[in-house]
Amino acid sequence: MEDFAVGLADIEQEKPMTPQSRMLAASIGKTFVGATLLALAADGLLSLDDPVSKWLGDQPWFGRLPNHESITLRQLLNHTSGIPNHVESEQFALAFSERWQLVDNPFSREELIGFVLDQPPLFPAGEAWYYSDTGYLLLGLVIERATGYRWYDEVVRRFLQPLNLSRTTSSDRVDLPGLAAGYMVEENSFGLPPKTTSAPGRMVWNPGIEWSGGGFVSNSKDLAVWGKMLYEGRAMEGNYLDDLLASVPVADTDSGTSYGLAVAVHTGGPFGPTYGHGGWIPGYISSLRYYPEYDICIAFQINTDIGIVDHSEPVVEDMEERLAEIVVAAARQDKSGD
């Protein structure tokens, strides 16, 4: 598997980016949530169609959760639960802007879930689609209930160690060795400084707020290896792809995009269907796409979100297409040479 890097991992120190440089993978971490739930279902520890109340109904806040009486694990996984996204809450943005300087994680999982409590559901469970990081925090709590172990420990045991994803670790602390500095606009909604690090491998804010909504630092090679193993059905034992890829439309319009169990399924592209996920966290952008017609997986990370997170420039889309053109052309040549 080829890997390469361009640009700088730290502009001020003129430190070059290398293939070993790591960045926050953001919501690509949700793919580990989906895989873990599939593994637990295969082990008979739970069912994907369990009501969430079976696992969290005894929590004092559960009755205040939108759609608490009807949501299932599968609906949390494919974002059809109708639960709002706390990350989009003005209250969350204000609270984070006031607390990001704390070295320890400034919010517990329950505090983050608290930003959506007592809100009306966006729609009845299962009847529409809306992306919710909050739903994945709930899934992290379910995983810990079902296993009796920390969510991160389950991922390490089930996937990171067996697949030798040695550059991928939990981003639940400020010290993250090998982390490239990330850059954002000075005037950002969270009140964060424009550079994510204060020293090599040390964040100025604690990214542990993501937890099971993302929660990992990685490099592009590890992400590509993970995507290829996951979407070729080799990340764990058993036939899990049918469940993983069973998807629902992300919008009412015919966009050619649907969402399965922590996987975006795109159809109608120039290189056939793709499976994967994107990720954004202040200062970092990540992309992971698998092309089943060619058995290839492409992942890349960028250590800035300037001009990307506001969609003012189609940077990610252009990079995905151009990289696919190069890699697919090479795959076609290899096949013709056979």
Buried (B, 14 or more C-beta within 10 A) or exposed (E): EEBEBEEBBBEEEEBEBEEEBBBBBBBBBBBBBBBBBBBBBBEEEBBBEBBBBBBBEEBEEBEBBBBBEBBBBBBBBBBBBBBBBBBBBEEBBEBBBEBBEEEEBBBEBEBBBBBBBEBEBBBEBBEBBBBBBBBBBBBBBBBBBBBEEBBBEBBBEBBBEEBEBEBBBBBBBBEBEBBBBBBBBEEBEBBBBBBBBEEBBBBBBBBBBBBBBBBBBBBBBBBBBBBBBBBBBEBBEEEBBEBBBBBBBBEEEEEEBBBBBBBBBBEEBEBBBBBBBBBBBBBBBBBBBBBBEBEBBBBBBBBBBBEBBEEEEEBBEEBBEEBBEEBBEEBEEEEEEE
